[in-house]
Amino acid sequence: MRTLKVALGERSYPIHIGGGLRHRADLILPLLKTPRVVIISNDTVAPLYLDDVAAALAGAGVDSGSIVLPDGEAHKDWATLNRIFDGLMAARCERSTTLIALGGGVIGDMVGFAAATFQRGVPFIQLPTTLLAQVDSSVGGKTAINHPLGKNMIGAFHQPRLVLADIETLATLPARELAAGLAEVIKYGMIRDAEFFDWLEDNVARLVARDGDALAYAIERSCANKAEIVAADETEQGVRAILNLGHTFGHAIEAGMGYGEWLHGEAVAAGAMMAAELSRMRGWLSDAELARIEAIHHAAGLPVQGPPMPAGQYLELMAHDKKVEAGRLRLVLLQGIGRAVVDGDSPRESIEGAIRRRGGG
């Protein structure tokens, strides 16, 4: 087991990475206020892993209930969130009850938001079962649901008490979901870790083949990057914004195509290519670097072109993004591989040009 720490003073918490961690109630037990938890999962993950977690907790004397939600980004909304509240109320849960998010990024985001708001805040633990959630969304305390006009527009910052990244759960992950997770892994190399990007170029085939050692290293390196950024800027007032590389374009793809049609990682990959294209147009990224970025996304099984939505539709949806400030669209661009910047000065015609070159109509 490898362990990292998100350093946030009294709210610091560990990230444990390893095989079989869903069976490790000993890692959870010291963090519980009372021996009672509610495990919240979805109808894809629950049949695979919920009994394992519940049995481990029962063996440690912890009473666990469960709430099972429908799977998919299309259900990341108020109606599904209310199903969590309905279950917590029916079970007469208290402020001392800990919620456990067992699933991918959608479950983690919704359970975190429920934990942030139920009785004005209860503790929760992340047990992510997808690569994307293990390397990104389970770490950092961003929680949210979607709005028809924008992704993750309704939410709160609420840090977990613990993240357990059980690599064994990746064995049941569909290939498309694995690739979606690799989009976030590649992102860390692009924004701040050029040495990691080099490693990814050499090892992407091992990751696609689910080599355990390669996955463990990629997850640890990704989480280390994320933990450093979150510790420096918890609520995204500064450097944390660079984690959004490709996300403003990507969120427009997800909203425009209908949530769930494109996986989040697929949309981020296409968005990262648009950001890289715009960076090249600004004179910040060389043709050779753009080619490397395209090649690694292609090798990971990710799209390098967005859907053919009109460029105007992209820009309309991007105008609802959380990164808009004083009416100006702020994009994460690259001044070379490993050097991200937040830019609010790209001309609209340049942004449109980058969208069109990467698939937008």
BANUPA-243930 format. One record per residue: residue in one letter; x, y, z of N, C-alpha, C in turn. Coordinates in steps of 0.1 Angstrom, whole numbers, plus 5000, padded with zeros to 4 digits. Layout:
REM residues N
aXYZXYZXYZ/...
This chain:
REM residues 361
m500849885000500050005000500950125000/r500650224992501250354991500350454997/t500950555005500150645012500650785009/l499750875006500051025004499151095014/k499451225015498651305024498251435017/v497051475019496551605015496651695027/a497551795026497951875038497051995039/l496051985048495052095050494852125064/g495952125072495852155086495052045093/e494052095101493251995109492351915100/r492251955088491351875078492151795068/s493451775072494351685063493751545063/y494051475053493651335052494551255043/p494551125045495451035037494750985025/i495550955015495150885003495950755003/h495250635004495850505004495650444990/i496750394984496650334971497150194972/g496350094967496849954968495749854964/g496049734964495149624961494349574973/g493049554971492249494982491849594993/l491949724991491649815002490249825006/r489349774997487949775001487649675013/h488649585015488449495027489149545039/r489749665039490549715050489749805059/a488849745067488049825077488949895087/d490149835089491049895099491550035095/l491450065082491850205077490750305079/i489450255080488350335081487950355096/l488050255104487550255118488050375126/p489350415126489850525134489150655131/l488550665119488050795114486550815117/l485950715122484450715125484150785138/k483150875138482750935151481950835159/t481150755152480350645158480450525148/p480150405153480250285144479050265135/r478850375128477650365118478050435106/v477850375094478050435081476950405072/v476850485061475950445050476850445037/i476750335030477550315018476650355006/i477050444998476250494987476950454974/s476250384966476950334953475850344942/n476250274931475250274920474950134915/d474050114906473549974903474549904894/t475649964890476749894883477749844893/v478249934902479249904911478849824923/a477649854928477149784941477149634940/p476649574929476749424928478149364929/l479149444925480549404925481249414938/y481049524945481849554956481149594969/l479849624969479249674981479349574992/d479049444989479049335000480449325006/d481549344998482849335003483149445014/v482649565011482849675020482049655033/a480749615031479849595042480349485051/a480849375045481349265053482549305061/a483449375055484649415062484249505074/l483349595072482949685083482149605094/a481349515090480649435100481549355108/g482649305102483649235110484349315120/a484349445118484949545127483949605136/g482749555136481749605145481049725141/v481049755128480449875123479149845116/d478049915120476749895113476749975100/s476349915089476349985076474949965069/g474450075065473350075056473750105042/s472950095032473350125018472250195011/i472650275001471750344992472350314978/v471550264969472050234955471250324945/l472050394938471550494928471650444914/p470950494904471150464890472550514886/d473150444876474450474872474450574860/g475450664860475550744848475450894851/e476150974843476251114844474851174842/a473951114835472651164833471851174846/h472251104856471551104869472251194879/k473251274875473851354885473151484886/d471951474893471051594893470251594907/w469451694908468651714920467851594924/a467151534914466251424917467051304924/t468251274918468951164923469651204937/l470051324938470551374951469551354962/n468251384959467251374968467051234973/r467351134964467250994968468250964979/i469351034979470351014990469751075003/f469151195002468551255014467451175019/d466551115010465451035014465950915022/g467050855017467550735024468150765037/l468850875038469450915051468350955061/m467351025056466251055066465450935070/a465250845061464450725065465250635075/a466550635074467450565083467750635096/r467150755097467350845108468850865111/c469550895101471050925102471251055110/e472351055117472751175125473951245119/r474351355126475551425121476851335123/s476751245131477951155134478051035124/t477051025116477050915106477950945094/t478850855091479750875080479250815067/l479350885056478850835043480150785036/i479950675029481050625021480650625006/a481350694998481150694983481850584976/l481050484972481650364965481250374950/g482150414942481850424928482850524921/g482450564909483250664901483050804905/g483350894896483351034898481951084901/v480951034894479551084897479151054911/i479350924915478950894929479750974939/g481050994937481851064946481451214947/d481151274936480651414936479351424943/m478351334940477051344946477051314961/v477751214965477851174979478551294987/g479651344981480351454987479351574989/f478551604979477651714980476551684991/a476051564991475151525001475751545015/a476951495016477651505029477851655033/a478151745024478351885027477051955032/t475951895028474651965030473751895040/f473851765041472951695050473251735065/q472251795071472351845085473551935086/r473752015075474852115074476252055075/g476351935072477651875071477951755079/v478151635072478551515079479851465072/p480551375079481851325073481551225062/f482551215053482451115043483751065038/i483750945033484950875028484850845013/q485850855006485850824992486550684990/l485750594983486250464979486050454964/p486950524956486750534942487050404934/t486250374925486350244917486650264903/t486850384898487350404884488650484885/l489450464874490750534873490550684874/l489550744867489350884867489150934882/a488250864889487950904903489250884912/q490050774909491150754918492250854916/v492450904904493451004901493051154902/d491751174903491351314902490151344911/s488951304908487751354914487551324929/s488151214933488051174947488951254956/v489851334951490851404959490551554957/g490451624968490351774967489151834972/g488051764974486851814980485951884972/k486051884958485051944950483851844949/t482651894952481451814951480451894944/a479551824936478551904928477651804921/i476551874916475651814906475651904894/n475051844883475051924871473752004869/h473752104861472652184857472552164842/p471352164836471252144821472152244813/l472452354819473252454811474752444815/g475052364825476452364828476752254838/k477952194836478352084845478952134858/n478552064869479052084882478852234887/m477752284883477452424886476852444900/i476352334906475752344919476452254929/g477152304938477952224947478652294958/a479652234964480352284976481652224977/f482552294984483852234988483652165001/h483952035001483751955013484751835012/q485851845021486851745020486451615026/p486951495020486751365026487651355038/r487351245046488251215057489351115053/l489151055041489950945037489650915022/v490750875015490550825001491150685000/l490450584997490950454995490850414980/a491950414973492050384959492450234958/d491450144956491650004955491849974940/i493149944937493449914923492749794917/e492449694926491749574921490449604914/t489749724918488449754912488649794897/l489849824893490049864879489949744870/a490049624875489949494867488549484860/t487549534866486149534861485749654853/l486749744852486449874845486449854830/p485349894823485349884808486449964802/a486949914790488149984784487850134781/r486650164778486350304775486550394788/e486050334799486250404812487650414816/l488450314813489950314817490550434809/a490250434796490850544787490450684793/a489150694797488650824802489450864814/g489850774823490750804834492150844830/l492650784819493950824814494050964810/a492851024805492851164801493251254813/e492851224825493151304837494651274841/v495051154839496451124842497451204833/i497151204820497951274810497951424813/k496751474818496651614821497751654831/y498051574841499051624851500351644845/g500751554835501951574828501951704820/m500851734814500751844805500851974813/i500251984825500152104832501352144841/r502052034847503052074856504151974858/d504151864851505051754854505551694841/a506451764835506951724821507751584822/e508351554834509051434835508051314835/f506851334842505851234842505251224828/f505151324820504651314806505551224798/d506851244800507851154793507651014797/w507450984810507150854815505950794809/l504950874808503650834802503850794787/e504550874780504850834766505450694765/d506350664774507050534774506250424779/n505150454787504450344794502950344791/v502450424782501050424780500450294776/a501250214768500750074764500649984777/r501550004787501349924799500149964806/l499850094806498650144813497350094807/v497350094793496150044786495949894788/a497149824790497049674793496749644807/r496649744816496349734830497449674838/d498649704834499749654842499749714856/g499749624866499449674880500549774885/d501749744882502849834887502749974880/a502449964867502350094860501150174865/l500050114867498850184872499150234886/a499750154895499950204908500850334908/y501850334899502750444898502050564893/a501250544882500550654876499550714886/i498850634893497850684903498550764914/e499650704919500450774930500950914925/r501550914913502151034908501051144905/s499951094900498751184897498251244910/c498051154920497551204933498451294940/a499751274939500751354945500751494939/n500551504926500351634919499151704924/k498051634924496751694929496851734943/a497451654952497451684966498351814968/e499451834961500251954963499452074959/i498652064948497952184943496852214952/v496052114957494952134966495452194979/a496552144984497152204997497552344995/a497952384984498352524981497152614979/d496052564974494952644969493652564969/e493052544982491952454983490752494976/t490352624975489152664970489252734956/e490352704949490652744935490552894934/q491352964942491553104940492753144932/g493553044929494853064922495252944914/v496352884919497052774911496152654908/r495152624917494352514914493552514901/a493352634896492652654883493352574872/i494652554873495352484862494852334860/l494252284871493752144870492552144860/n492052254855490952254846491352254831/l492652224829493052214815492052124807/g491552184796490552104787489152104792/h488952144805487652124811486552214806/t486952344803485952434799485452394785/f486352354776485852304763485152174766/g485652084774485051954777483651964783/h483452054792482152064798481152114788/a481552194779480652234768480252114759/i481252024757480851904749479851814757/e480151794770479251714778477751774778/a477651904780476351964781475751964767/g476452004757475952014744475451884738/m476251774741475851644735474851564743/g474651614756473751544765474651464775/y474451484788475251424798475251274796/g476451214795476551074794476851024780/e476651104770476951064756478451054754/w479151154759480651154760480951134774/l481851044778482351034791483151154794/h483251194807483951314812485351314807/g486051204808487451194804487651214789/e486651154781486751174766486551324763/a485651384769485451534767486651614771/v487251574782488451644787489551634777/a489751514771490751484762490551574749/a489351574744489151664732489351804736/g488851844748489051984752490552014754/a491351924759492751944761493451964747/m492951894737493451914723493152054718/m491952104721491552234717492352344724/a492652314737493452414745494952414739/a495452294736496752284730496852344717/e495752334709495752394696495752544697/l494952594707494952744709496252794714/s496952714722498252744728499252754716/r499152664706500052674695499752794687/m498452834685498152954678498653074685/r498753074698499253184705500753194705/g501353094699502853094698503553034710/w502752974719503352924732503752774731/l503152704722503452554721503952524707/s504952444706505552414693504752314686/d504852304673504252194665504652064670/a505852044674506351914678505651874692/e505551974701504851944713503351914711/l502751984702501351954699501151814693/a502151774685502151634679502251534690/r503151564700503351464711502051454719/i501451564722500151564730499051484722/e498951504709498051434702498351284701/a499651244700500051104699499751034712/i499951094724499751024736498251004739/h497451104735495951084736495450974727/h495950964715495650864706496050724711/a497250714716497750584721496950544733/a496350634741495550594752494150564748/g493750574736492450534731491450654733/l491950774733491150894736490850974723/p489751044722489551124710490451244710/v490851284698491651404696490951504688/q489651474685488751574679487451574687/g486851694688485551704695484451674685/p483251674691482051644682481851774673/p481151754662480951864653479851964657/m479852004669478952114673479352244667/p478452334664478852464659479752534669/a480752604664481652684673480852774682/g479752834677478952924685478252854696/q477952734694477352654705478352624716/y479552594712480652574722480752694730/l480852814724481152934731479952974740/e478752954736477552984744477652894757/l477952764755477952684767479152714776/m480252754770481452794777481252914785/a480353004781480053124788479353104801/h478852984803478252944816479252884826/d480452864821481452794829481852874842/k482252794852482652854865483852944863/k484652914853485952994851485753134845/v484453164842484253304837484353394848/e485053504846485353604856485153744850/a484253824856483953954851483553954836/g482853844832482453834819483453784809/r484753754814485853714805486053564807/l486153494796486453354797487853324800/r488153254810489553224815489853074811/l490853054803491152924798492552884803/v492652754806493952704809494752664796/l495852724794496652704782498052654786/l498852624776500152564778501252654772/q502252684780503452754775504552654774/g504252534769505152424768504552304776/i504952184773504552064781505052074795/g504152074805504552084819504452224824/r503952324816503852464820502552524816/a501552514825500252564823500052704828/v499252784822498952914826497452934824/v496853024833495453064831495453194823/d494753194812494753304803493353354800/g493153494801491853554799491953644787/d492953634779493153734768493053674754/s492753544753492653494739491453554732/p491753604720490653664712489553554708/r488353594708487253504705487453434691/e488053504681488253444668489253334669/s490253344678491253244680490653124687/i489853144697489153034704488252954694/e487553034686486752964675487552884666/g488752944662489652874653490152744658/a490452744671490952624678489852514678/i488652564681487452464682487252404668/r487252484657487052434644488152334640/r489352364643490452284639490352144646/r489752144658489652014666488251964666/g487451984655486251914653484951994654/g485052114660483752194661483352254647/g482152264645481652314632481752464630/
